[in-house]
Amino acid sequence: MADKNDLTSREKKLLRQMYWRSFTLYSAVTPAKQGASGFEYTMLPFINEFYDDEEEKKQAMVRHNSYFNSNLALVPFIMGVTASMEKENSQTKDFNTDSINAIKTSLMGPLAGIGDSVFWGVLKAIAAGVAIGLAKSGNILAPIVFLLIFNVPVQLIRWYSGKMGYTLGSTYISQLYENGLINILTKAASTIGLMMVGAMTSQMVTLKVKWNMVVAGKKVLETQSVLDQVFIGLLPLLITLGCFYLIKKKNVSLNTLIFAIIIISVLASLAGIV
C-alpha cells in the first residue's frame, strides 16, 4: 500500500521545476527585497497548480514578493516547506496565510547561518585546499576538481532538502491544523523572524557621527561616544524605524526613500557630520 505522503508524479514534476528555478533566486536582486522576485518565480508552478481562482493566485504572488535572503544551498528546503503550506492553504478553509511568510522568515535566518558556515566556511575551504595542492603540482584538472568537490555535495543537498521540506511540510502542517497548534507556531515563527530582522538591522545599518563639540580648539564632547553610552546603535535603530514608518504609514515609495537616504548621507558626509 502506498504511503499517503508519497509524492504524486505531478508533485515530483513541480519539485523538479522548483529545483531548477531556484537557481534564479538572486538573478534580480533589489536592496529592499533581495531575492523576492526569484522566490516568487520559483513558487509560480505551485501557485498555478494549487489555485484555480485568479484572485487567490494574485494574493499568493504578492505574498512571496516580500524580502527574502538566505543561503543558496539550503533555500530549496524553505521553498519546499513554503510550497507545502500553499498546498494546505488551497485545501483548508480559513487557513491562516500569515503563517506562510512567518515560517519562511523564521527559517531563512538560521539556515543562512548554518549554510554560510558549512558551505562557504568549510566545504569551499576544503575544495580550495585540494585544488590548490593539485595546481601547485601542475595538474590542469585542479579547477575541475574544485568545482566538483564543492558543487556535487551542494547540489545533492539542494535537491534532497527541497524534497524533504515539501514532504515534511505536507505532513506536519496538516497535523498542526488538526491539533489547533498552527496559530502558536505562527506566533513563534513571527517572533523568531522579527528577532532575525532585528539582528540584521544591527549588522547592516551603520551610522557614526563625526561632529564633536570643540571649544578653544579642544574637543570637549565626542558625540558618538555620548550616543553609545545612551544606547549602542541608537541612530541606526531610529533610521530603520523612521523608514518603516514612512513606508507603512505615509506610503512613501522605496525608490524615493533610497534616493533620499543617499542624498542626505552624501550631504551629511560633505558637511562633516557623519
C-alpha positions in Angstrom: 0.0 0.0 0.0 1.4 3.4 -0.9 2.0 5.8 1.9 -0.3 8.8 2.0 2.7 11.1 2.0 4.2 9.5 -1.2 4.6 12.2 -3.9 2.5 12.1 -7.0 4.0 12.3 -10.4 2.7 15.8 -10.7 4.3 16.8 -7.4 7.6 15.3 -8.5 7.5 17.4 -11.6 6.8 20.5 -9.6 9.7 19.8 -7.3 12.0 19.4 -10.4 10.8 22.8 -11.6 11.4 24.2 -8.1 15.0 22.9 -8.1 15.9 24.4 -11.5 14.0 27.7 -10.9 15.7 28.1 -7.5 19.0 28.9 -9.3 17.4 32.2 -10.4 16.8 33.3 -6.8 19.3 36.2 -6.9 19.1 36.9 -10.6 17.1 40.2 -10.0 18.3 41.4 -6.6 17.0 44.7 -5.2 18.2 46.4 -2.0 14.7 46.3 -0.5 13.7 42.7 -1.2 16.9 40.9 -2.2 15.8 37.6 -3.7 12.0 38.2 -3.5 11.4 38.1 -7.3 13.4 34.9 -7.7 11.5 33.3 -4.8 8.2 34.3 -6.4 9.3 32.9 -9.7 10.2 29.6 -8.1 6.8 29.4 -6.4 4.8 30.1 -9.6 4.4 26.4 -10.7 2.9 25.5 -7.3 0.7 28.6 -7.3 -0.7 27.8 -10.7 -1.2 24.1 -9.7 -2.9 24.7 -6.4 -5.1 27.6 -7.1 -7.8 28.0 -9.7 -9.1 31.4 -8.7 -7.2 34.3 -10.2 -7.6 36.4 -7.1 -6.0 33.7 -5.0 -3.1 33.4 -7.4 -2.5 37.1 -7.2 -2.6 37.0 -3.4 -0.1 34.2 -3.4 2.2 36.1 -5.8 2.1 39.2 -3.7 2.7 37.1 -0.6 6.0 35.8 -2.0 7.2 39.1 -3.3 8.5 40.0 0.1 12.0 40.3 1.5 14.0 37.0 1.2 17.6 36.3 1.8 19.2 33.0 2.7 22.0 30.5 1.8 21.5 29.1 -1.7 22.3 25.6 -0.7 19.5 25.4 1.8 17.0 27.6 0.1 15.2 24.7 -1.6 14.2 23.4 1.9 12.5 26.7 2.7 10.9 26.7 -0.8 9.6 23.1 -0.2 8.1 23.9 3.1 6.5 27.1 1.7 5.1 25.2 -1.3 3.5 22.6 1.1 1.9 25.4 3.0 0.5 26.9 -0.2 -1.0 23.5 -0.9 -2.5 23.3 2.5 -3.9 26.8 2.1 -5.6 25.8 -1.2 -7.2 22.8 0.6 -8.1 24.1 4.0 -10.8 26.6 4.7 -9.8 29.6 6.8 -6.1 28.8 6.6 -4.0 31.5 8.3 -2.0 32.8 5.3 0.2 34.9 7.7 1.7 31.6 8.8 3.3 31.1 5.4 5.5 34.2 5.4 6.1 33.8 9.2 7.5 30.3 8.7 9.5 31.4 5.7 11.0 34.3 7.5 11.8 32.3 10.6 13.7 29.7 8.6 15.8 31.9 6.3 17.9 33.4 9.1 19.0 30.2 10.9 19.5 28.3 7.7 21.6 31.2 6.3 23.9 30.9 9.3 24.2 27.2 9.0 24.7 27.2 5.2 27.2 30.0 5.2 29.3 28.3 7.9 29.2 24.8 6.4 29.4 25.5 2.7 31.2 28.8 2.4 33.3 28.4 5.6 34.2 24.7 5.5 33.4 23.0 2.2 34.7 25.7 0.0 37.9 25.9 2.0 38.4 22.1 1.7 37.7 22.2 -2.0 40.1 25.1 -2.5 42.8 23.4 -0.4 42.7 20.2 -2.5 42.6 22.2 -5.8 45.5 24.4 -4.8 47.6 21.4 -4.0 46.9 19.9 -7.4 47.5 23.3 -9.1 50.9 23.6 -7.5 51.9 20.3 -8.9 50.9 21.5 -12.4 47.7 19.4 -12.6 45.4 21.1 -15.2 42.4 19.4 -13.6 42.6 21.5 -10.4 39.8 23.9 -11.3 37.5 21.0 -12.3 38.3 19.2 -9.0 37.5 22.3 -7.1 34.1 22.7 -8.8 33.3 19.0 -8.3 34.2 18.9 -4.6 32.2 22.0 -3.9 29.2 21.6 -6.2 28.4 17.9 -6.1 27.5 17.9 -2.3 25.8 21.3 -2.6 23.5 20.2 -5.5 22.7 16.9 -3.8 21.7 18.8 -0.7 19.7 21.3 -2.7 17.7 18.6 -4.4 17.0 16.3 -1.4 16.4 19.2 1.1 13.8 20.7 -1.3 12.0 17.3 -1.4 12.3 16.8 2.3 10.9 20.3 3.0 7.9 19.7 0.8 7.2 16.2 2.3 7.7 17.2 6.0 5.7 20.4 5.4 2.8 18.5 3.9 2.8 16.1 6.9 3.3 18.4 9.8 1.3 21.4 8.7 -1.8 19.2 8.4 -1.2 17.8 11.8 -0.7 21.2 13.3 -4.1 22.4 11.9 -5.8 19.3 13.1 -4.5 19.8 16.6 -5.1 23.5 16.6 -1.5 24.4 17.1 -0.9 26.4 13.8 -1.6 29.8 15.5 1.0 29.0 18.2 3.5 28.0 15.5 2.8 31.2 13.5 3.3 33.4 16.6 6.6 31.7 17.5 7.8 31.8 13.9 6.9 35.5 13.7 8.8 36.2 16.9 11.9 34.4 15.6 11.6 36.3 12.3 11.4 39.6 14.0 14.5 38.7 16.1 16.3 37.8 12.9 15.3 41.1 11.2 16.4 43.0 14.3 19.8 41.2 14.2 20.2 42.0 10.5 19.4 45.7 11.2 22.1 46.0 13.8 24.7 44.5 11.4 23.7 46.1 8.1 22.6 49.6 9.1 25.5 51.7 10.4 25.9 55.4 11.1 28.6 57.1 13.1 28.6 60.8 14.0 31.9 62.6 13.3 30.7 66.0 14.6 32.1 66.8 18.0 31.9 69.9 20.3 35.1 71.9 20.2 35.9 74.8 22.5 39.0 76.9 22.0 40.5 74.3 19.7 40.0 71.5 22.2 37.4 68.6 21.8 35.2 68.8 24.9 32.4 66.4 23.7 32.6 63.3 21.5 29.1 63.0 20.2 29.3 59.3 19.1 30.7 58.3 22.4 27.9 60.0 24.2 25.3 58.3 22.0 26.9 54.9 22.6 26.6 55.5 26.3 22.9 56.1 26.0 22.2 53.2 23.6 24.6 51.5 21.2 23.2 51.7 17.7 20.6 54.3 18.6 20.8 56.3 15.4 20.7 53.2 13.1 17.7 52.0 15.0 15.9 55.4 14.7 16.7 55.5 11.0 15.3 52.0 10.5 12.1 52.7 12.5 11.7 56.0 10.6 11.9 54.3 7.2 9.5 51.7 8.4 7.0 54.4 9.5 7.4 56.3 6.2 6.7 53.1 4.2 3.8 51.7 6.2 2.1 54.9 7.4 2.9 57.5 4.8 3.1 55.2 1.8 6.5 56.6 0.7 7.9 54.5 -2.2 11.0 52.5 -1.6 12.8 54.2 -4.5 12.1 57.6 -3.1 13.3 56.6 0.3 16.5 55.0 -1.1 17.4 58.1 -3.1 16.6 60.4 -0.2 18.9 58.4 2.1 21.7 58.5 -0.4 21.4 62.3 -0.9 21.1 63.1 2.8 24.1 60.8 3.5 26.3 62.4 0.9 25.4 65.9 2.1 25.9 65.0 5.8 29.3 63.4 4.9 30.4 66.5 3.0 29.4 68.7 5.9 31.5 66.5 8.2 28.5 65.4 10.3 28.8 61.7 9.7 
